[in-house]
């Protein structure tokens, strides 16, 4: 049975809207909600970027049963992993154990702001490994120390812990990250419906939840949906190697200025036809993902939630 989630897109919405949309998503029957954790939006047109952990605290307090997860937090540069361990433990307590921690190696867009530079991909992955070790260590309770290549923890103790530690899921894009997820985490997160990611994860010994995330753009007519998708989601067209490296929204604006509606529509199902959205979601299910989070591009989130309840969810089985 596939679980379906709603994405609280901090780059598109202000804090009050995000909290209200989490409540509406719960009422609409979504199984879980994921929240992005950004310092900057991808594009100036998105126009927002509130502090995710503040919003998550409010969401945890205002919802009752929907699962919650970051998708994703980078625990290595902008944050020290000890602070992520504390933040996640607090949200887990506030949510009554409904929170999972989604982690990734990050993007230059968000991490360079603290002036520590942007290391190459292999170093970022090694830093992520140490961060996960530190988070697990602190969640185990007691006063802890850690000495690694990248991080140090001196006599740290978390005094507010949930009854059971949250699950950790890692964003994956290839063999090294899927192996790390199998060794150190409880599940994976991916933004492309690649069956190879699932198979590499399971072959490395992973047996946890497999999260996929897909952007969609519902609107009452296809033309307006395509225009909205291009305005707000064209940053994704160049692919992850570019997305992880550009440092500012203005860079993304320049890099994607020539992207067309057709190019965006190839990766974002647009318009009111539910079968188009069902087919796109189905790619993740067929690839082996057992959790699929949808991202609605655009402002009409309530319209999308009606579409979800009345037209889309009944067709997904």
N, C-alpha and C positions, 0 to 999 in steps of 0.2 A: 504494500500500500504506500503510495507516494504522499508525502506531506507537502502542503503548499504554503508559501510565505509571502508576506508583503514587505516591501523595502521602504524604510523610512529614510528618504534621500536627503541628507542634511545639506547637500549642495543646492537643492531646489527650494527648501522650505524653511520658514523661521521656526523657532522653538515651540511657540504656541500651536502652530499648525501641525508640527510633528507629533506632539502629545495627543491632540485631538484625532489625528489620523490613525494613531495606534489604537485608540479606543474604537474607532469606526472599523478598523481592520479586524479587531477581535469580534465585534458585533457581526461582521460580515462572514465570519466562519473561517478565517485564516488560521492555520495551525501555529504559525510562528511569525515573528517580525524580525527583520535584520536592519541594522542601522550602520550607515557609513560613518567613518571617523576621519574627518578632513580638517586641515587648517585653511586651505583655499578651495573654492569651487574649481571645477575643470575649466569652465568658460565664464566670462563676465556675464553672459546672459542668464546663467543659473542663479547668480545673485545672492547666495547665502552660504554660510558655513559656521553654524553655532557649535559650541563645545559639546561633543557627543555625550560625554559622561554626565554632564549636568542634565541633559535632556533625558538620558536613560534613567536617571533617578526618578524623574517625574513620571516617565512612562511606566516604570515598575510600580509606582504608587497608584497610578490611575487605571491600571489594567488588572485583571484577575486571574486569567488562566492561559493567555497566549504566551508561547515561548518567545524568548528574546535572545538576540545574539548580535555582536558587532561583526560587520562584514565590510572591511576588516580593520583592525587596529594594528599599527606597526609599533612594536614594543622595544625599539632599539635605538632610536636617535632623538626624536622629539620627546619621547617618554623614556625614562629608565624603567626596565622591567619590574623593579620593585614597586613602582607607582602603579603600573598596570595591574599587578597582583592585588594591590590594595583596592583599587577602583573596582575591579571585577568582583572581588569578594564582597564589597559593599552592595553592589547591584544584585548579586546573588542572594544576599540576605534580604534586601528590600523586596525582591520579587518572589520570595518564598521558594527559591530553588529553581526558578524558571529560566535562568540565564546561562547561556553558553558563551565562551570567549572565542571569537574568530580572530586569528592573527595572520599577519603576512609580513613580507620583507619590505613593504612600503613603496612610496613613490617620491621622487625628488620634489615634486610639487608641494608636498606637505612637510618633508623632513629637513630640507635645507634651511628652514627659517631660523633654527637655533644656532646656526653658524658652525656646525660640526662637519660640513662637507657632505659628499654623497659618494659612498664607497662603491666599488664594483660589485657585480651580482654575487660572486662567490663569497665575498666577505659579508655581504648582507645576509646570506643564508647561514653562514657560520654564526653571525651575531644573533639571528633568530633562534638557532639551536640553543645557545647559552641563555637567551631570554626565557625560553620555555622551561629550561632546567631551573632557573631562578624562581619562576612563578610557581612551579610544582613544589619546590623546596619551601617557599613561604606559606603556601596553602597547607602544608603538613603541620603547621603550628610550631611554637617554640622559637627560641632565638637562633637565628641562622647566620652563617657566614658563607661567602662564595668567592672564589678566586678563579677567574677565567681569563682568556686572552683579551676579551673586549669589556667585560663587566666585573665589578667588584661589589660585594654586599658586606657591610660591616655590622654585625650584631643587630640584625633587623628582626622584628617580631610583629606579626599581624594579630591584633587583639580582637578584631571583629571578623569572624569567619562563619561561613554557612555550615550547615550540618554535614553536607557533602560537597566536595569541591566541584566547580563547574567543569563541564567538558571543554576541552580545547580542540578547535578545528583549525587547520592551517590552509591558507590559500596555496594552490599548487598550479604549476604550469609545465612541469617536466619531471624527469626521472629523479633528480636529486631532491626536489621538494616533496615528491610523493614518498620517497624513502624516509625522509625526515618525519613526515606526518605519520607514517606507519610506526616509526620507532619512538617518537616523543609525544604524539598527540592522540586524539580520540576520533578524528574524522578529517575530511577534506572539504575545501570550497573551491569551485572553479567557475569561470565566466564563459567558458566555451564547452559545448556538448561533445567532448572528446572521450570516447569509450576507452582510449588508451590510458588516460589519466586514472580512470577507475581500475583498469586491469593492473597497471603498475603499482597502484596503492595496495590492492589485494595481494598481488604477487610478493610484495615486500612484507606481508603479514598484517596489513591493516584490515580491520573488520568493523569499523565504526561508521557513523552516518556520512553520507556523501551529498554535499550541498552544491547545487547549481544555481546560478543567478542569470536571469534573462531580462533585458529591457523590452518593454512593449509600449506602444503609444495608441491608446484607445481615444477615439473622438467620434462624434456623430457622423462625420464624413471623412473619407480617406484623404482628401486634399489637405484639409487643415491638420490632420494627424501627421502627414508627411512633412509639412512645413514645420510643425512643432518639433518633430523628431530631429530634423536637421538643425534647428536652432539650438536644441539642448543636448543632443547626443552625438554630434558629429565628432567629438573628441575621441570616440572609440574606434573610428575607422582606421587610423594608422596602425593599431594593434599594440600589444603590451610592450614590445621593445621600445616604442616611442613614448607610450603613456607613462612608463616608469621613469623616464629620463628628463622630460621637459620641466622647467622649474617654476613656471607661473602661468596663470590664466591667459595673459597676453601672448605667451608663446604658443599655447594651444589655439588661440584665436588665429594667429598667423599661420600656424602649421595646417589648419583645417579650413582656411578661407575658401579654398577651391573645391571642397567636398560637396557633392551634389545630393539632392534628395534621393535619387535612385541608389546611390552608394549606401546611404544610411538605411534605406528601406530594405536592403539586403540583409542587414543584421538586426533590424527592429521591425517586427510586424506592426503595421499601421492600419488604423481604421476600425470600422464597426463590425467587420465580419468575424464572428467567433472562430470559425474553422481555421482561419489564418493563424490566430493566436494558439489554438489547440495544436496545430502542426508544429509550431515553433517550440512550445513547451514539451511536446512529445519527443523532440530530438534529445532533450536531456534525460527523459525517462528511459528512452531506448538505449541511451549510452550508459545507463546503470546508476543514475543519480536518484536517490530515494527522497531527497528534499529539493524542492525547486522554489526559489524566491523570485517574484515578479517585481520589476521596477516600472511604474507608470511614469512616462515622460509627460511633463506638462502640468498645468494647474488644476485641471478638473479631476481631482482625486475622488471626489464623491461620485461623479459620473462613472468613473472606472470601477468603483466598488459596487455600484448597482449592476454594471455590466458583468462583473465577476460573479455576483450572486445569481443573477437571472439567466445569463447566457453562457458564461465560460465554465464556471465550476461544474455545472451539471453535465457538461460534455467531456470532462476530464476523467470520469470514472471514479 
